[in-house]
């Protein structure tokens, strides 16, 4: 590890301590801002490319969207799936 990387790891540790202190003080907004700085620094230290980060975000978004969809009812064992009900308009 180079000297500059070691220094960045020290900065990261300091930021994490600051974030924890802000959370304990109840200052969530400031803690979230520090979280963004921590994330940016971790991305830099781990040499994560923009394309990799975008792929991760896309995968998370797909999982969130899938979990928000209502589950399709499954027929019980031995039962056939019900056909959709057709309604007739009677005047």
N, CA, C and O atoms as a CHARMM CRD file, in Angstrom:
* protein
*
  364
    1    1 UNK  N      0.84900  -1.16800   0.00000 PROA 1      0.00000
    2    1 UNK  CA     0.00000   0.00000   0.00000 PROA 1      0.00000
    3    1 UNK  C      0.90000   1.23800   0.00000 PROA 1      0.00000
    4    1 UNK  O      1.87000   1.31100   0.75400 PROA 1      0.00000
    5    2 UNK  N      0.56900   2.19800  -0.84600 PROA 2      0.00000
    6    2 UNK  CA     1.38100   3.40600  -0.92100 PROA 2      0.00000
    7    2 UNK  C      1.07800   4.32000   0.25700 PROA 2      0.00000
    8    2 UNK  O      0.08900   4.14700   0.97000 PROA 2      0.00000
    9    3 UNK  N      1.95800   5.29600   0.44000 PROA 3      0.00000
   10    3 UNK  CA     1.80500   6.25100   1.52300 PROA 3      0.00000
   11    3 UNK  C      0.50400   7.04200   1.38600 PROA 3      0.00000
   12    3 UNK  O     -0.16500   7.32100   2.38100 PROA 3      0.00000
   13    4 UNK  N      0.15200   7.40000   0.15800 PROA 4      0.00000
   14    4 UNK  CA    -1.08200   8.17200  -0.03900 PROA 4      0.00000
   15    4 UNK  C     -2.31200   7.30700   0.26800 PROA 4      0.00000
   16    4 UNK  O     -3.29900   7.81200   0.80300 PROA 4      0.00000
   17    5 UNK  N     -2.26300   6.02400  -0.06200 PROA 5      0.00000
   18    5 UNK  CA    -3.37300   5.13100   0.27400 PROA 5      0.00000
   19    5 UNK  C     -3.50600   4.96300   1.78300 PROA 5      0.00000
   20    5 UNK  O     -4.61400   4.93500   2.31900 PROA 5      0.00000
   21    6 UNK  N     -2.36400   4.85200   2.46400 PROA 6      0.00000
   22    6 UNK  CA    -2.39100   4.74500   3.91400 PROA 6      0.00000
   23    6 UNK  C     -3.03700   5.98900   4.52000 PROA 6      0.00000
   24    6 UNK  O     -3.83200   5.89700   5.45500 PROA 6      0.00000
   25    7 UNK  N     -2.69000   7.13400   3.98200 PROA 7      0.00000
   26    7 UNK  CA    -3.26200   8.39600   4.48000 PROA 7      0.00000
   27    7 UNK  C     -4.76700   8.43000   4.22500 PROA 7      0.00000
   28    7 UNK  O     -5.53000   8.88100   5.07900 PROA 7      0.00000
   29    8 UNK  N     -5.19500   7.95700   3.06200 PROA 8      0.00000
   30    8 UNK  CA    -6.62500   7.93000   2.75700 PROA 8      0.00000
   31    8 UNK  C     -7.37400   6.98600   3.70500 PROA 8      0.00000
   32    8 UNK  O     -8.50600   7.27400   4.09500 PROA 8      0.00000
   33    9 UNK  N     -6.75900   5.87500   4.07300 PROA 9      0.00000
   34    9 UNK  CA    -7.37100   4.95900   5.03500 PROA 9      0.00000
   35    9 UNK  C     -7.50100   5.62900   6.41200 PROA 9      0.00000
   36    9 UNK  O     -8.48400   5.41000   7.12100 PROA 9      0.00000
   37   10 UNK  N     -6.51400   6.43900   6.78100 PROA 10     0.00000
   38   10 UNK  CA    -6.59000   7.18100   8.04000 PROA 10     0.00000
   39   10 UNK  C     -7.72800   8.19800   7.98600 PROA 10     0.00000
   40   10 UNK  O     -8.47900   8.34700   8.95100 PROA 10     0.00000
   41   11 UNK  N     -7.85300   8.89300   6.86200 PROA 11     0.00000
   42   11 UNK  CA    -8.94000   9.86300   6.68700 PROA 11     0.00000
   43   11 UNK  C    -10.28700   9.13800   6.76300 PROA 11     0.00000
   44   11 UNK  O    -11.22900   9.62500   7.38900 PROA 11     0.00000
   45   12 UNK  N    -10.36700   7.97500   6.12100 PROA 12     0.00000
   46   12 UNK  CA   -11.59900   7.18800   6.14100 PROA 12     0.00000
   47   12 UNK  C    -11.98200   6.82300   7.57600 PROA 12     0.00000
   48   12 UNK  O    -13.14600   6.95000   7.95700 PROA 12     0.00000
   49   13 UNK  N    -11.02500   6.37800   8.36000 PROA 13     0.00000
   50   13 UNK  CA   -11.28900   6.02300   9.75400 PROA 13     0.00000
   51   13 UNK  C    -11.77800   7.24600  10.53700 PROA 13     0.00000
   52   13 UNK  O    -12.69000   7.13500  11.35600 PROA 13     0.00000
   53   14 UNK  N    -11.18100   8.39700  10.28800 PROA 14     0.00000
   54   14 UNK  CA   -11.59900   9.62500  10.96400 PROA 14     0.00000
   55   14 UNK  C    -13.02000  10.00400  10.56800 PROA 14     0.00000
   56   14 UNK  O    -13.82500  10.38100  11.42000 PROA 14     0.00000
   57   15 UNK  N    -13.32900   9.90500   9.28200 PROA 15     0.00000
   58   15 UNK  CA   -14.68300  10.21600   8.82000 PROA 15     0.00000
   59   15 UNK  C    -15.71200   9.28300   9.45100 PROA 15     0.00000
   60   15 UNK  O    -16.80200   9.71600   9.82600 PROA 15     0.00000
   61   16 UNK  N    -15.36600   8.00600   9.56500 PROA 16     0.00000
   62   16 UNK  CA   -16.28500   7.04600  10.18300 PROA 16     0.00000
   63   16 UNK  C    -16.52700   7.38000  11.65400 PROA 16     0.00000
   64   16 UNK  O    -17.64300   7.22900  12.15200 PROA 16     0.00000
   65   17 UNK  N    -15.48600   7.83200  12.34700 PROA 17     0.00000
   66   17 UNK  CA   -15.65300   8.25300  13.73800 PROA 17     0.00000
   67   17 UNK  C    -16.55000   9.48900  13.81900 PROA 17     0.00000
   68   17 UNK  O    -17.41700   9.57800  14.68800 PROA 17     0.00000
   69   18 UNK  N    -16.33800  10.43800  12.91000 PROA 18     0.00000
   70   18 UNK  CA   -17.16600  11.64800  12.88200 PROA 18     0.00000
   71   18 UNK  C    -18.62800  11.29800  12.60500 PROA 18     0.00000
   72   18 UNK  O    -19.53700  11.85300  13.22300 PROA 18     0.00000
   73   19 UNK  N    -18.83900  10.39100  11.68800 PROA 19     0.00000
   74   19 UNK  CA   -20.20400   9.98600  11.35600 PROA 19     0.00000
   75   19 UNK  C    -20.88000   9.35900  12.57500 PROA 19     0.00000
   76   19 UNK  O    -22.03200   9.67200  12.87600 PROA 19     0.00000
   77   20 UNK  N    -20.17500   8.48500  13.26900 PROA 20     0.00000
   78   20 UNK  CA   -20.73200   7.83600  14.46600 PROA 20     0.00000
   79   20 UNK  C    -21.07000   8.87700  15.53400 PROA 20     0.00000
   80   20 UNK  O    -22.10600   8.77700  16.19100 PROA 20     0.00000
   81   21 UNK  N    -20.21000   9.86400  15.70700 PROA 21     0.00000
   82   21 UNK  CA   -20.45700  10.91200  16.69700 PROA 21     0.00000
   83   21 UNK  C    -21.68100  11.73300  16.31200 PROA 21     0.00000
   84   21 UNK  O    -22.48400  12.09100  17.17400 PROA 21     0.00000
   85   22 UNK  N    -21.82800  12.03200  15.03200 PROA 22     0.00000
   86   22 UNK  CA   -22.98700  12.79900  14.56700 PROA 22     0.00000
   87   22 UNK  C    -24.28500  12.02900  14.78400 PROA 22     0.00000
   88   22 UNK  O    -25.30500  12.60900  15.15400 PROA 22     0.00000
   89   23 UNK  N    -24.23900  10.72800  14.55300 PROA 23     0.00000
   90   23 UNK  CA   -25.42500   9.89600  14.78100 PROA 23     0.00000
   91   23 UNK  C    -25.78700   9.91000  16.26200 PROA 23     0.00000
   92   23 UNK  O    -26.95800  10.04600  16.61500 PROA 23     0.00000
   93   24 UNK  N    -24.78500   9.77100  17.12900 PROA 24     0.00000
   94   24 UNK  CA   -25.03300   9.78400  18.57700 PROA 24     0.00000
   95   24 UNK  C    -25.60300  11.12100  19.03700 PROA 24     0.00000
   96   24 UNK  O    -26.40900  11.16700  19.96700 PROA 24     0.00000
   97   25 UNK  N    -25.19000  12.19900  18.39400 PROA 25     0.00000
   98   25 UNK  CA   -25.69600  13.53400  18.74700 PROA 25     0.00000
   99   25 UNK  C    -27.07400  13.79000  18.15300 PROA 25     0.00000
  100   25 UNK  O    -27.71800  14.78800  18.47700 PROA 25     0.00000
  101   26 UNK  N    -27.52100  12.90200  17.29400 PROA 26     0.00000
  102   26 UNK  CA   -28.83900  13.05800  16.68500 PROA 26     0.00000
  103   26 UNK  C    -28.85300  13.94500  15.45800 PROA 26     0.00000
  104   26 UNK  O    -29.92100  14.36000  15.00900 PROA 26     0.00000
  105   27 UNK  N    -27.69300  14.24100  14.90800 PROA 27     0.00000
  106   27 UNK  CA   -27.62700  15.08500  13.70600 PROA 27     0.00000
  107   27 UNK  C    -27.56100  14.19100  12.46500 PROA 27     0.00000
  108   27 UNK  O    -26.49900  13.99700  11.87200 PROA 27     0.00000
  109   28 UNK  N    -28.72600  13.65500  12.09100 PROA 28     0.00000
  110   28 UNK  CA   -28.79900  12.69200  10.98800 PROA 28     0.00000
  111   28 UNK  C    -28.41100  13.31200   9.65400 PROA 28     0.00000
  112   28 UNK  O    -27.76000  12.66100   8.83700 PROA 28     0.00000
  113   29 UNK  N    -28.80200  14.56300   9.42300 PROA 29     0.00000
  114   29 UNK  CA   -28.49300  15.19700   8.13500 PROA 29     0.00000
  115   29 UNK  C    -26.98700  15.30400   7.91600 PROA 29     0.00000
  116   29 UNK  O    -26.48100  14.95800   6.84900 PROA 29     0.00000
  117   30 UNK  N    -26.27900  15.78300   8.93100 PROA 30     0.00000
  118   30 UNK  CA   -24.82200  15.89700   8.81300 PROA 30     0.00000
  119   30 UNK  C    -24.18700  14.51000   8.69700 PROA 30     0.00000
  120   30 UNK  O    -23.22300  14.32900   7.95300 PROA 30     0.00000
  121   31 UNK  N    -24.72500  13.53200   9.43000 PROA 31     0.00000
  122   31 UNK  CA   -24.19100  12.17300   9.36500 PROA 31     0.00000
  123   31 UNK  C    -24.35100  11.60000   7.96000 PROA 31     0.00000
  124   31 UNK  O    -23.47300  10.89100   7.46800 PROA 31     0.00000
  125   32 UNK  N    -25.47700  11.90800   7.31600 PROA 32     0.00000
  126   32 UNK  CA   -25.67600  11.42500   5.94900 PROA 32     0.00000
  127   32 UNK  C    -24.70900  12.08800   4.97500 PROA 32     0.00000
  128   32 UNK  O    -24.21400  11.43800   4.05500 PROA 32     0.00000
  129   33 UNK  N    -24.43900  13.36200   5.16900 PROA 33     0.00000
  130   33 UNK  CA   -23.46300  14.03600   4.31000 PROA 33     0.00000
  131   33 UNK  C    -22.07800  13.41300   4.45700 PROA 33     0.00000
  132   33 UNK  O    -21.37000  13.21500   3.47000 PROA 33     0.00000
  133   34 UNK  N    -21.70100  13.10900   5.68700 PROA 34     0.00000
  134   34 UNK  CA   -20.40900  12.46100   5.91500 PROA 34     0.00000
  135   34 UNK  C    -20.41500  11.06300   5.30100 PROA 34     0.00000
  136   34 UNK  O    -19.38200  10.59600   4.82000 PROA 34     0.00000
  137   35 UNK  N    -21.56700  10.39100   5.31100 PROA 35     0.00000
  138   35 UNK  CA   -21.67100   9.06900   4.68500 PROA 35     0.00000
  139   35 UNK  C    -21.35800   9.13000   3.19500 PROA 35     0.00000
  140   35 UNK  O    -20.73500   8.22400   2.64300 PROA 35     0.00000
  141   36 UNK  N    -21.79200  10.19600   2.56100 PROA 36     0.00000
  142   36 UNK  CA   -21.50700  10.36000   1.12900 PROA 36     0.00000
  143   36 UNK  C    -20.00100  10.49300   0.91200 PROA 36     0.00000
  144   36 UNK  O    -19.44900   9.90500  -0.01700 PROA 36     0.00000
  145   37 UNK  N    -19.34600  11.26200   1.76600 PROA 37     0.00000
  146   37 UNK  CA   -17.89200  11.41000   1.65900 PROA 37     0.00000
  147   37 UNK  C    -17.19300  10.07400   1.89100 PROA 37     0.00000
  148   37 UNK  O    -16.22500   9.74800   1.20400 PROA 37     0.00000
  149   38 UNK  N    -17.68500   9.30100   2.86000 PROA 38     0.00000
  150   38 UNK  CA   -17.11500   7.97700   3.14100 PROA 38     0.00000
  151   38 UNK  C    -17.27800   7.06600   1.93000 PROA 38     0.00000
  152   38 UNK  O    -16.34300   6.36800   1.53800 PROA 38     0.00000
  153   39 UNK  N    -18.47100   7.07600   1.34000 PROA 39     0.00000
  154   39 UNK  CA   -18.71900   6.24700   0.15900 PROA 39     0.00000
  155   39 UNK  C    -17.78800   6.62500  -0.98600 PROA 39     0.00000
  156   39 UNK  O    -17.19700   5.75500  -1.62500 PROA 39     0.00000
  157   40 UNK  N    -17.66000   7.91200  -1.24200 PROA 40     0.00000
  158   40 UNK  CA   -16.78700   8.38200  -2.32200 PROA 40     0.00000
  159   40 UNK  C    -15.34300   7.94400  -2.08900 PROA 40     0.00000
  160   40 UNK  O    -14.65800   7.53100  -3.02500 PROA 40     0.00000
  161   41 UNK  N    -14.89100   8.03100  -0.86800 PROA 41     0.00000
  162   41 UNK  CA   -13.52800   7.62800  -0.54600 PROA 41     0.00000
  163   41 UNK  C    -13.33500   6.12300  -0.69900 PROA 41     0.00000
  164   41 UNK  O    -12.30200   5.67800  -1.19900 PROA 41     0.00000
  165   42 UNK  N    -14.31800   5.34200  -0.27500 PROA 42     0.00000
  166   42 UNK  CA   -14.22400   3.88100  -0.43900 PROA 42     0.00000
  167   42 UNK  C    -14.20400   3.49800  -1.91400 PROA 42     0.00000
  168   42 UNK  O    -13.46500   2.59800  -2.31500 PROA 42     0.00000
  169   43 UNK  N    -15.00900   4.17700  -2.71700 PROA 43     0.00000
  170   43 UNK  CA   -15.01300   3.92000  -4.16500 PROA 43     0.00000
  171   43 UNK  C    -13.62900   4.18000  -4.73900 PROA 43     0.00000
  172   43 UNK  O    -13.12400   3.40200  -5.54900 PROA 43     0.00000
  173   44 UNK  N    -13.02600   5.27200  -4.31600 PROA 44     0.00000
  174   44 UNK  CA   -11.68000   5.61900  -4.80500 PROA 44     0.00000
  175   44 UNK  C    -10.64500   4.59000  -4.33900 PROA 44     0.00000
  176   44 UNK  O     -9.82600   4.12900  -5.13300 PROA 44     0.00000
  177   45 UNK  N    -10.68300   4.23600  -3.06800 PROA 45     0.00000
  178   45 UNK  CA    -9.69900   3.29100  -2.52900 PROA 45     0.00000
  179   45 UNK  C     -9.82000   1.90900  -3.16200 PROA 45     0.00000
  180   45 UNK  O     -8.81500   1.22600  -3.36300 PROA 45     0.00000
  181   46 UNK  N    -11.04100   1.49700  -3.47600 PROA 46     0.00000
  182   46 UNK  CA   -11.26400   0.17400  -4.06000 PROA 46     0.00000
  183   46 UNK  C    -11.25600   0.18000  -5.58200 PROA 46     0.00000
  184   46 UNK  O    -11.50600  -0.84000  -6.22400 PROA 46     0.00000
  185   47 UNK  N    -10.96600   1.33900  -6.14200 PROA 47     0.00000
  186   47 UNK  CA   -10.85700   1.49700  -7.60400 PROA 47     0.00000
  187   47 UNK  C    -12.09200   0.94800  -8.33000 PROA 47     0.00000
  188   47 UNK  O    -11.98500   0.17800  -9.28400 PROA 47     0.00000
  189   48 UNK  N    -13.25500   1.36600  -7.85000 PROA 48     0.00000
  190   48 UNK  CA   -14.50600   0.94100  -8.46500 PROA 48     0.00000
  191   48 UNK  C    -14.82200   1.87900  -9.62000 PROA 48     0.00000
  192   48 UNK  O    -14.88500   3.09600  -9.44700 PROA 48     0.00000
  193   49 UNK  N    -15.01900   1.30400 -10.79300 PROA 49     0.00000
  194   49 UNK  CA   -15.30400   2.08700 -11.99700 PROA 49     0.00000
  195   49 UNK  C    -16.76300   2.53900 -11.99900 PROA 49     0.00000
  196   49 UNK  O    -17.61600   1.93200 -11.35200 PROA 49     0.00000
  197   50 UNK  N    -17.03000   3.60700 -12.73300 PROA 50     0.00000
  198   50 UNK  CA   -18.39900   4.11200 -12.85900 PROA 50     0.00000
  199   50 UNK  C    -19.33900   3.04500 -13.41100 PROA 50     0.00000
  200   50 UNK  O    -20.48200   2.92500 -12.97100 PROA 50     0.00000
  201   51 UNK  N    -18.85000   2.27300 -14.37500 PROA 51     0.00000
  202   51 UNK  CA   -19.69400   1.23200 -14.97400 PROA 51     0.00000
  203   51 UNK  C    -20.05500   0.15800 -13.95200 PROA 51     0.00000
  204   51 UNK  O    -21.17000  -0.36200 -13.96800 PROA 51     0.00000
  205   52 UNK  N    -19.11700  -0.17800 -13.06100 PROA 52     0.00000
  206   52 UNK  CA   -19.39600  -1.16500 -12.01900 PROA 52     0.00000
  207   52 UNK  C    -20.42600  -0.63100 -11.02200 PROA 52     0.00000
  208   52 UNK  O    -21.31500  -1.36000 -10.58300 PROA 52     0.00000
  209   53 UNK  N    -20.29500   0.63100 -10.67700 PROA 53     0.00000
  210   53 UNK  CA   -21.23700   1.24000  -9.74100 PROA 53     0.00000
  211   53 UNK  C    -22.62800   1.32300 -10.36000 PROA 53     0.00000
  212   53 UNK  O    -23.62700   1.09100  -9.68000 PROA 53     0.00000
  213   54 UNK  N    -22.69400   1.65200 -11.64800 PROA 54     0.00000
  214   54 UNK  CA   -23.98600   1.72000 -12.32800 PROA 54     0.00000
  215   54 UNK  C    -24.62900   0.33700 -12.38400 PROA 54     0.00000
  216   54 UNK  O    -25.83400   0.21000 -12.16900 PROA 54     0.00000
  217   55 UNK  N    -23.84600  -0.69600 -12.67000 PROA 55     0.00000
  218   55 UNK  CA   -24.38100  -2.06100 -12.71100 PROA 55     0.00000
  219   55 UNK  C    -24.93500  -2.46600 -11.34800 PROA 55     0.00000
  220   55 UNK  O    -25.98400  -3.10500 -11.26600 PROA 55     0.00000
  221   56 UNK  N    -24.23300  -2.09700 -10.28400 PROA 56     0.00000
  222   56 UNK  CA   -24.71000  -2.40200  -8.94000 PROA 56     0.00000
  223   56 UNK  C    -26.02800  -1.67800  -8.65900 PROA 56     0.00000
  224   56 UNK  O    -26.97500  -2.27900  -8.15100 PROA 56     0.00000
  225   57 UNK  N    -26.08200  -0.39700  -8.98900 PROA 57     0.00000
  226   57 UNK  CA   -27.31000   0.38400  -8.75800 PROA 57     0.00000
  227   57 UNK  C    -28.47800  -0.19400  -9.55400 PROA 57     0.00000
  228   57 UNK  O    -29.59600  -0.27500  -9.04500 PROA 57     0.00000
  229   58 UNK  N    -28.22800  -0.59300 -10.79100 PROA 58     0.00000
  230   58 UNK  CA   -29.29200  -1.19000 -11.61600 PROA 58     0.00000
  231   58 UNK  C    -29.80100  -2.48500 -10.99200 PROA 58     0.00000
  232   58 UNK  O    -31.00600  -2.73400 -10.96900 PROA 58     0.00000
  233   59 UNK  N    -28.89000  -3.30600 -10.48800 PROA 59     0.00000
  234   59 UNK  CA   -29.28900  -4.57500  -9.87200 PROA 59     0.00000
  235   59 UNK  C    -30.10000  -4.33500  -8.60600 PROA 59     0.00000
  236   59 UNK  O    -31.09400  -5.02000  -8.36600 PROA 59     0.00000
  237   60 UNK  N    -29.68700  -3.37200  -7.79900 PROA 60     0.00000
  238   60 UNK  CA   -30.43100  -3.05500  -6.57800 PROA 60     0.00000
  239   60 UNK  C    -31.81900  -2.53700  -6.93000 PROA 60     0.00000
  240   60 UNK  O    -32.80300  -2.90200  -6.28700 PROA 60     0.00000
  241   61 UNK  N    -31.89700  -1.69200  -7.94500 PROA 61     0.00000
  242   61 UNK  CA   -33.18800  -1.14600  -8.36600 PROA 61     0.00000
  243   61 UNK  C    -34.12600  -2.25100  -8.84000 PROA 61     0.00000
  244   61 UNK  O    -35.31400  -2.23800  -8.52000 PROA 61     0.00000
  245   62 UNK  N    -33.59400  -3.21100  -9.60300 PROA 62     0.00000
  246   62 UNK  CA   -34.41800  -4.34100 -10.04900 PROA 62     0.00000
  247   62 UNK  C    -34.93900  -5.13600  -8.85900 PROA 62     0.00000
  248   62 UNK  O    -36.10100  -5.54200  -8.85200 PROA 62     0.00000
  249   63 UNK  N    -34.10500  -5.36200  -7.86100 PROA 63     0.00000
  250   63 UNK  CA   -34.52700  -6.10400  -6.66800 PROA 63     0.00000
  251   63 UNK  C    -35.59700  -5.34200  -5.89900 PROA 63     0.00000
  252   63 UNK  O    -36.55200  -5.94200  -5.40600 PROA 63     0.00000
  253   64 UNK  N    -35.44600  -4.03400  -5.79300 PROA 64     0.00000
  254   64 UNK  CA   -36.44100  -3.22800  -5.07900 PROA 64     0.00000
  255   64 UNK  C    -37.76900  -3.27300  -5.82200 PROA 64     0.00000
  256   64 UNK  O    -38.82100  -3.45200  -5.20700 PROA 64     0.00000
  257   65 UNK  N    -37.72700  -3.11100  -7.13800 PROA 65     0.00000
  258   65 UNK  CA   -38.95500  -3.13900  -7.93100 PROA 65     0.00000
  259   65 UNK  C    -39.63200  -4.50700  -7.83200 PROA 65     0.00000
  260   65 UNK  O    -40.85800  -4.58600  -7.75200 PROA 65     0.00000
  261   66 UNK  N    -38.85100  -5.57200  -7.83700 PROA 66     0.00000
  262   66 UNK  CA   -39.41700  -6.91800  -7.74800 PROA 66     0.00000
  263   66 UNK  C    -40.05500  -7.14800  -6.37800 PROA 66     0.00000
  264   66 UNK  O    -41.08000  -7.82300  -6.28200 PROA 66     0.00000
  265   67 UNK  N    -39.46800  -6.60400  -5.33100 PROA 67     0.00000
  266   67 UNK  CA   -40.02700  -6.80800  -3.99400 PROA 67     0.00000
  267   67 UNK  C    -41.27700  -5.96300  -3.76300 PROA 67     0.00000
  268   67 UNK  O    -42.07100  -6.26900  -2.87300 PROA 67     0.00000
  269   68 UNK  N    -41.46000  -4.91700  -4.54000 PROA 68     0.00000
  270   68 UNK  CA   -42.64400  -4.06300  -4.38600 PROA 68     0.00000
  271   68 UNK  C    -43.85400  -4.60700  -5.13800 PROA 68     0.00000
  272   68 UNK  O    -44.98400  -4.21600  -4.84600 PROA 68     0.00000
  273   69 UNK  N    -43.63800  -5.50500  -6.10400 PROA 69     0.00000
  274   69 UNK  CA   -44.75000  -6.10500  -6.83700 PROA 69     0.00000
  275   69 UNK  C    -45.48300  -7.07900  -5.93600 PROA 69     0.00000
  276   69 UNK  O    -44.85800  -7.82700  -5.18400 PROA 69     0.00000
  277   70 UNK  N    -46.82400  -7.07500  -6.00700 PROA 70     0.00000
  278   70 UNK  CA   -47.55600  -8.04800  -5.18900 PROA 70     0.00000
  279   70 UNK  C    -47.28400  -9.46500  -5.69500 PROA 70     0.00000
  280   70 UNK  O    -47.18500  -9.68700  -6.90200 PROA 70     0.00000
  281   71 UNK  N    -47.16700 -10.40400  -4.78800 PROA 71     0.00000
  282   71 UNK  CA   -46.88700 -11.78500  -5.22000 PROA 71     0.00000
  283   71 UNK  C    -48.08600 -12.36900  -5.95400 PROA 71     0.00000
  284   71 UNK  O    -49.23900 -12.09800  -5.61700 PROA 71     0.00000
  285   72 UNK  N    -47.78900 -13.16900  -6.95600 PROA 72     0.00000
  286   72 UNK  CA   -48.85000 -13.83800  -7.69900 PROA 72     0.00000
  287   72 UNK  C    -49.32200 -15.02900  -6.88600 PROA 72     0.00000
  288   72 UNK  O    -48.50200 -15.80700  -6.39900 PROA 72     0.00000
  289   73 UNK  N    -50.64600 -15.18600  -6.72900 PROA 73     0.00000
  290   73 UNK  CA   -51.13500 -16.31900  -5.93000 PROA 73     0.00000
  291   73 UNK  C    -50.79000 -17.64200  -6.61300 PROA 73     0.00000
  292   73 UNK  O    -50.94000 -17.80400  -7.82500 PROA 73     0.00000
  293   74 UNK  N    -50.33400 -18.55800  -5.80800 PROA 74     0.00000
  294   74 UNK  CA   -49.96700 -19.87900  -6.31000 PROA 74     0.00000
  295   74 UNK  C    -51.10000 -20.84000  -5.99800 PROA 74     0.00000
  296   74 UNK  O    -51.62100 -20.81200  -4.88300 PROA 74     0.00000
  297   75 UNK  N    -51.50800 -21.70100  -6.94700 PROA 75     0.00000
  298   75 UNK  CA   -52.55600 -22.67000  -6.64900 PROA 75     0.00000
  299   75 UNK  C    -52.05700 -23.67800  -5.62100 PROA 75     0.00000
  300   75 UNK  O    -50.87800 -24.02800  -5.59000 PROA 75     0.00000
  301   76 UNK  N    -52.98200 -24.13600  -4.77800 PROA 76     0.00000
  302   76 UNK  CA   -52.62600 -25.14900  -3.79700 PROA 76     0.00000
  303   76 UNK  C    -52.38300 -26.47300  -4.52400 PROA 76     0.00000
  304   76 UNK  O    -52.85000 -26.68900  -5.64200 PROA 76     0.00000
  305   77 UNK  N    -51.65700 -27.32400  -3.86900 PROA 77     0.00000
  306   77 UNK  CA   -51.33000 -28.61500  -4.47000 PROA 77     0.00000
  307   77 UNK  C    -52.61100 -29.37500  -4.78300 PROA 77     0.00000
  308   77 UNK  O    -53.49400 -29.46600  -3.93000 PROA 77     0.00000
  309   78 UNK  N    -52.72900 -29.91700  -5.97800 PROA 78     0.00000
  310   78 UNK  CA   -53.89100 -30.68400  -6.38400 PROA 78     0.00000
  311   78 UNK  C    -54.98700 -29.82700  -7.00800 PROA 78     0.00000
  312   78 UNK  O    -55.94000 -30.36300  -7.57200 PROA 78     0.00000
  313   79 UNK  N    -54.86500 -28.51800  -6.91600 PROA 79     0.00000
  314   79 UNK  CA   -55.87000 -27.64300  -7.51200 PROA 79     0.00000
  315   79 UNK  C    -55.34200 -27.09700  -8.83100 PROA 79     0.00000
  316   79 UNK  O    -54.15100 -26.83900  -9.00800 PROA 79     0.00000
  317   80 UNK  N    -56.30000 -26.93500  -9.75500 PROA 80     0.00000
  318   80 UNK  CA   -55.92000 -26.31300 -11.02000 PROA 80     0.00000
  319   80 UNK  C    -56.02500 -24.80600 -10.86600 PROA 80     0.00000
  320   80 UNK  O    -56.85300 -24.31900 -10.09500 PROA 80     0.00000
  321   81 UNK  N    -55.19500 -24.05800 -11.59100 PROA 81     0.00000
  322   81 UNK  CA   -55.33400 -22.60700 -11.52900 PROA 81     0.00000
  323   81 UNK  C    -56.70400 -22.18900 -12.06800 PROA 81     0.00000
  324   81 UNK  O    -57.19900 -22.75800 -13.04100 PROA 81     0.00000
  325   82 UNK  N    -57.29800 -21.20400 -11.43600 PROA 82     0.00000
  326   82 UNK  CA   -58.60700 -20.73000 -11.85800 PROA 82     0.00000
  327   82 UNK  C    -58.47200 -19.90000 -13.12000 PROA 82     0.00000
  328   82 UNK  O    -57.53500 -19.12100 -13.28800 PROA 82     0.00000
  329   83 UNK  N    -59.43400 -20.09400 -13.99400 PROA 83     0.00000
  330   83 UNK  CA   -59.47300 -19.29500 -15.22300 PROA 83     0.00000
  331   83 UNK  C    -59.95600 -17.88800 -14.84900 PROA 83     0.00000
  332   83 UNK  O    -60.71100 -17.73200 -13.89000 PROA 83     0.00000
  333   84 UNK  N    -59.52900 -16.87000 -15.59600 PROA 84     0.00000
  334   84 UNK  CA   -59.98300 -15.53700 -15.28700 PROA 84     0.00000
  335   84 UNK  C    -61.49300 -15.44200 -15.45800 PROA 84     0.00000
  336   84 UNK  O    -62.05500 -16.03200 -16.38100 PROA 84     0.00000
  337   85 UNK  N    -62.13700 -14.71600 -14.58800 PROA 85     0.00000
  338   85 UNK  CA   -63.57300 -14.54300 -14.62200 PROA 85     0.00000
  339   85 UNK  C    -63.90900 -13.51800 -15.69600 PROA 85     0.00000
  340   85 UNK  O    -63.31400 -12.44300 -15.76800 PROA 85     0.00000
  341   86 UNK  N    -64.87600 -13.88100 -16.52600 PROA 86     0.00000
  342   86 UNK  CA   -65.33400 -12.93700 -17.54800 PROA 86     0.00000
  343   86 UNK  C    -66.67100 -12.37700 -17.11200 PROA 86     0.00000
  344   86 UNK  O    -67.57800 -13.12300 -16.74200 PROA 86     0.00000
  345   87 UNK  N    -66.78600 -11.10600 -17.15500 PROA 87     0.00000
  346   87 UNK  CA   -68.01100 -10.44000 -16.77900 PROA 87     0.00000
  347   87 UNK  C    -68.76100 -10.00000 -18.02800 PROA 87     0.00000
  348   87 UNK  O    -68.15800  -9.58400 -19.01700 PROA 87     0.00000
  349   88 UNK  N    -70.10900 -10.10200 -17.96600 PROA 88     0.00000
  350   88 UNK  CA   -70.93900  -9.65000 -19.08800 PROA 88     0.00000
  351   88 UNK  C    -71.70900  -8.42500 -18.63700 PROA 88     0.00000
  352   88 UNK  O    -72.19500  -8.35700 -17.50800 PROA 88     0.00000
  353   89 UNK  N    -71.81100  -7.48500 -19.51200 PROA 89     0.00000
  354   89 UNK  CA   -72.57800  -6.28200 -19.23600 PROA 89     0.00000
  355   89 UNK  C    -74.03500  -6.56300 -19.55300 PROA 89     0.00000
  356   89 UNK  O    -74.37300  -6.88500 -20.69200 PROA 89     0.00000
  357   90 UNK  N    -74.90700  -6.44300 -18.54500 PROA 90     0.00000
  358   90 UNK  CA   -76.33600  -6.70800 -18.72500 PROA 90     0.00000
  359   90 UNK  C    -77.04600  -5.36600 -18.60900 PROA 90     0.00000
  360   90 UNK  O    -76.84100  -4.61100 -17.65900 PROA 90     0.00000
  361   91 UNK  N    -77.89800  -5.08800 -19.61500 PROA 91     0.00000
  362   91 UNK  CA   -78.64700  -3.82200 -19.59100 PROA 91     0.00000
  363   91 UNK  C    -80.07600  -4.06300 -19.20300 PROA 91     0.00000
  364   91 UNK  O    -80.86300  -3.11900 -19.12800 PROA 91     0.00000
